[in-house]
Amino acid sequence: MRKLALSLYFALVAAPALALPGYTLTIVDNAQGNRVTGLNDSGIGVGFTTWEAIRFSRDGVAAVPFPGAVWNSEAFAINNAGTIVGAVVERRGESSRAFVIQDGVYRDLGGLKGSYSTAWGVNNAGTVLVNYDTISRSAGSYIWNANSGLVDLGALSTNGGMFANAINDRGQVVGTARGVDDDLHAFIWENGKMVDLTQLVIYGEFGFSVSGISEQGDVFGTANQRFTSHAWVIRDGSSDYYPDLTRITFIDSAGRIYGIDQQQQAVIVDGATTIRVSDLIEGAPDWILGMDAVNDNGDILTYACYDGNCNYTALLTPVPEPATYAMLLLGGFALYCRQRRRRG
């Protein structure tokens, strides 16, 4: 038995490592107008269709439940506990209101200083990121948590005006805000302090956009050109440029980048390797895949096109490599041998 275990071990060590897994494709829905905005680690996604916030799972699509009738609703994020956030308009002509559904309980988060608000993100601590806009067009952002309440993020300058794009589990928030020069500046906010990132941002002919932040604190966005955009990442105080990517959706805990290339195809960048996701799905080379939402397991929930039909919503799930199965087998075999020795 020991010889068998050692043979299997050395075979695995000698085998070349395959960085990217294969994927399976599951069609979740085939309805026009679906928009995916978030995905948690359980494979549950959120988004919206015409006038209605929706929830995606492997079993299909369902409306996000509200305690009463609403005229319009949109869901923008979901965390691993199933907390859903977004915006709702109760009656036609009214302003949007930020909401959170936490442990099945709906809460209206309102607006800090005005009548327009949208809950844009939520982390796994249950902290909700909200953007608001007053009637006088004074835009700002705040975070809310059931335990600590509401905290306004402030402003980068006295010119005011900001929009926060994302929040991670560290409580770091990124977005854009007006600087003293009245231009838009990239920022990161943490523990009550806002830091200007503009010196690290890569600009295009038409400026830049901030897209998000990873759990490691990597900030990513795009340099905007006339007809396209090019992605960038700020990490460890420096900037990396990804001209082959038009945008980045997600960076996982291993540093893999999930985004869209210049041909509008979903790709994964793992170190020096870039591969299209459609090439990782056996028997599906003709699919055109987006990259709407990704979780840290590598699951992807997105729109998908086939034979001219782009109404599909697809859930892409990683398939472990054979070496992974073999390592599990080796682990189980080692436990078996240990139990036998104890019994002997």
SULLINMO-V81779 format. One record per backbone hydrogen bond with DSSP energy under -1.0 kcal/mol. CO is the residue of the C=O (numbers start at 1). NH is the residue of the N-H. Records with the same first field share a line. If there is no record, write none. Layout:
BEGIN
CO->NH + NH
END
This chain:
BEGIN
1->5
2->6
3->7
4->8
5->9
6->10
7->11
8->12
9->13
10->14
11->15
22->319
24->317
26->315
29->313
31->34
35->48
38->46
40->43
44->40
45->56
46->37 + 38
47->54 + 75
48->35
49->52
52->49
53->64
54->47
55->62
56->45
57->60
60->57
62->55
72->89
74->87
77->85
79->82
83->79
84->101
85->76 + 77
86->99 + 119
87->74
88->97
89->71 + 72
91->94
96->117
97->88
98->109
99->86
100->107
101->84
102->105
105->102
107->100
116->133
118->131
121->129
123->126
127->123
128->144
129->120 + 121
130->142
131->118
132->140
133->116
134->137
138->134
140->132
141->153
142->130
143->151
144->128
145->149
149->145
151->143
157->160
161->178
163->176
166->174
168->171
172->168
173->189
174->165 + 166
175->187
176->163
177->185
179->182
183->179
185->177
186->197
187->175
188->195
189->173
190->193
193->190
195->188
197->200
204->207
207->204 + 224
209->222
212->220
214->217
218->214
219->234
220->211 + 212
221->232
222->209
223->230
224->206
228->225
230->223
231->242
232->221
233->240
234->219
235->238
238->235
240->233
242->231 + 245
244->262
245->231
247->260
250->258
252->255
256->252
257->269
258->249 + 250
259->267
260->246 + 247
261->264
265->261
266->277
267->259
268->275
269->257
270->273
273->270
275->268
277->280
280->23
281->284
284->287
288->305
289->266
293->301
295->298
299->295
300->316
301->293
302->314
303->290
304->312
305->288
306->309
309->306
312->304
313->28 + 29
314->302
315->26
316->300
317->24
319->22
321->324 + 325
322->326
323->327
324->328
325->329
326->330
327->331
328->332
329->333
330->334
331->335
332->336
333->337
334->338
335->339
336->340
337->341
338->342
339->343
340->344
END
